[in-house]
């Protein structure tokens, strides 16, 4: 009896066009925040903040550092700086 072995199990499924669900979620959250800020801020302040917010969320969606997604790198950095360090030297 032969069984078919799944391949490419490390790659995420493309759900919405060329984007994965995580990438689409980051982009949607960034543009959603910008959309709501549009109604509460002055136009020039909104443009400035929207550029910053959308740049951050687009980089979270697409940038990889040494093959590791940026959100995972950010969480590792926060964990490294947040956790106490105890060094014992003998």
N, C-alpha and C positions, 0 to 999 in steps of 0.2 A: 504494500500500500504506500503510495507516495503522497506527501503533503507539500503544499506550496508554502514556502517560507517568505514572510513579508520582508521587503527590502526598503531601504531609506526610512528607517523608523526614527532617525535623529532629526529629520526635517519636519517642520511644522506644516500643517495643511494650509493651503491658500484658500481663504474663505471668501473674501471680498475683493475681487479682481486680483491684482498681484500682491495684496496685503494679507498678512496673517491676522487672526482675531486680536492678538495683543497689539500689533502695530496699529490696526484700525481703532482700537480702544484708546491708545495714547493720543492719536491724532484727534479723535472725536472729543476727548476730554479737554485738550488744549484749545481747540476751536470753540468748544462750548463755553469755556471760561471767558474767552475773548468776546464771544457773542453777548454774554450777560454783562460784562464790563462796559460794553458799548453804550448801554442804556444809563449807566450811572456816572460816567466820566466825561470830561471835556474831550473833544476830538483829538487834540494833539497829545494829551496824556494817554488816551486810549491807544493811539497808534504806537506810541513808545512802549507801553506795557504789552500790547498784543504782539509786537515783534519779539520781545523778550520771552514771553510765555510760549508762543508758538515755536520759537527756536529751541527752547528747552524740551518741549514735548516731541518735536520732530526728531531731535537728537536722541531722545529716549527710545523712539520707535525704530530708528534706522542704524545708529552707530554701534559698531562692535569693536571691542578692544581685545586684541589677540584672539579673536574668534568667540569672545564671550559678550553677550548682549550688555549694553550699558546699564540697564536697571539692576542687573545682577552684580556688576562692578560697583555701582553706587551702594547697594545694600552691603556688600562685603566691606567697603570702606567705612561705612557708618558703624558696622559691627566691630571693626578693628579699632576705631577711635573711641567707641562708646564703652566697650568691655574693659574691665580692669586688667592690668597686666602685672604679673608677678614673676619676677626673675629670681632664680635661686642659683647661686654660684658656689661651688664647693672647691 
